[in-house]
Amino acid sequence: MRSEGQPQDAIARYHDLLASGGLAGDSQAWLEEQVERRGLTFGGRPVCTVVRPRWMTLREYALCRDRAAIVLRAFATAQRAALADESVRRQLRLTDWEEQLVMVDPGFSAASPTSRLDAFFVDEGRGLRFTEYNAETPAGAAYNDALTESFLEAPAVREFSRHYEIMTLPSLPGVIGSSIL
């Protein structure tokens, strides 16, 4: 999000919009309808229930991108070491079938090309802490993109975008691109 002022000004403006003129109720109704219409549930529960999108400044985005790159390079280094050296793999305590599977060349270099890192900001947005590495399914990317599309049309966000430029971070192209060998 690029704003006319400081990030906290933009967030305060969004909260002010929600507090006036019925935009909060209209936006909540819009979100609930979109969740239902688009099937945005997991385990029978909505993936999002709040009308406050995750706003991120360009500086925060750069921090996420740069720190994630460091973590992913470390993972790639560990992967290469494990593939090249049986003594490294032994430390992973793989079962026999896992050991056999690891040695199969999948045709791409990344261990899990559709994985994602979960993180949160600390130190008032100046730092980042990673909490989880999800490598098993790319479903989060589709949820992210569908929620982004839904939020962009929500009454409060439409009004907000009259004063602030909103840039999105589509996920699905990266997932699709990772499947092309």
N, C-alpha and C positions, 0 to 999 in steps of 0.2 A: 504494500500500500504506500503510495506517495501522497503526502498531504500538503495542505497549504501552510501548516505550522509544525509543531512538535507532535510526536506520536501520541503523547498523553492528551493533547488537544483534540486529536482525531477521535480517540476513544471516548473522551468526554462528550464530544459532539454526537457520536453514535448513541451513547447512553441518554443524552438529552432528547434525541429523536424518539427513542423508545418510551420515554417518560411523558411524551406529549402527543396529543392528537390521535390516540388510538392505534398508532403504528405498531406498538408492541403486540396487541391482541391480533391485529390483522396479520402481522408477520408470523406470529405463533400458529395461527390457523393455516397460513400458507405453508409453513414448514411441515406441520402435521399432515396436511393433504399431500404434499410432495413425498414425504416418507412413505405414506400408504400407497400412492400411485406408482412410485418407482421401486417399491419393495425394499426400502432401505432399512432392513432389519437384520439382526444377527441373533440367533437363538430365540426368536420370537420377540425381541426387544428392539425398539428404534435405535439406530446407530447415533442419532443426535436428537436431543430434546430441547435444546436452548437456541434462542434467536441471536446469539452472539457468536459470529464467525471467529475463527482464529486469525486475527489481524497480525501481520508480520511486516516490519519495516524492511527496507532494502538492506540495511546494516545487519539486521537479524537473519535475513535470508543468506547473506554472504557468510555470516558466522556458521550457520547450519551447514551450508555447502562445503566450506573449507574444513570444518572439524570432521564432518562425515567422511570427507576424502581421506583424511589422516587415518581414521579408524578402518576404513575399507582397505587402504593400502596395507595396514598391519595384518588384517585378515588374509589378504592375498599373499603376503610374505609367509604367514603361517601355513597357508594351503600349499604353497610351492615347497616349503620345507618338508611338510608331511608327505607329499607325493614323492619327493626325491629320496627320503630317508626312512627306512623301516623303523629305526629306533625312535624317531619322532612320532610315527604312527602308533607305536606301542604305548606311548604315554597317553594316547587317546582311548586306550582300552577298547578298541573296536572288536565286535564279534567277528566270527569267521566270514559270515555273509557280508558284513559291512566292509571288511578288508577287501573282499573280492569286488564289491561294487565301487569302492574308491578307485580301484585301478582301471576301471572302464573309462575310456576317453569319451566324454559326452559331445565333443565337437565344438566346445566353447571354453573360454578360460575361466570365467567366474564360477565359483562354487555354487552359487545360487543367484542367477542373474535377475530374478524378480524379487529379491529380498528387500527389506526395509529396516531402517534403524529407528527406534522410538527414543525421543529425547525431550527434555524440558529445559527452559531457560532458567538460569540462576543469576544472582548478582545484578538484579534489575536489567536483565537482558544482555549483560556483558559476557556471560559465561553460559556453558551448555553442559548438561549431564546426560549421558546415554543410559537408558534403562533396559533396553531389550533389543535383540537382533531377531527379526522374524524372517525366516527363510522358507517357510513351508507353503505359502500361498500368496498370490498377488491380488487377492480380493480387495484389500484395502485401497488399492489404486482406483478401482471402479467406484467404490463407496465415496472416496474423496472427490472424484470428478463429478459424480451425480449430486453430491451435497453442494459443491461449488456452484454448479448450474442452478440448483434450487435457491441457494442464498442470493445469487445475483438478481433473481427476479422477485425476491421478497420485498414487500413495501418499504421497510426501514432501510434496506441496503440500496434500493433504487433511489430513495431520497438522499441517502448519504453520498452516493456516487455523483450527485449534482455538485458537490463541493470537494470531493476527494477522488483521485484517480485510483482505481482498483485494478491490480494486475493479478492474474490467477497463475497457479502452478499446476497445470494439467499433469496427471500421473500416467494415464493410460498409454500415451505414445511411447513412453520409456519401456513399459511392460511389453507392448507389441513389438517394439524394436529389439528387445532382448531375445525374442523368439526367432528372429531371422538369423539364420546361420550363414 
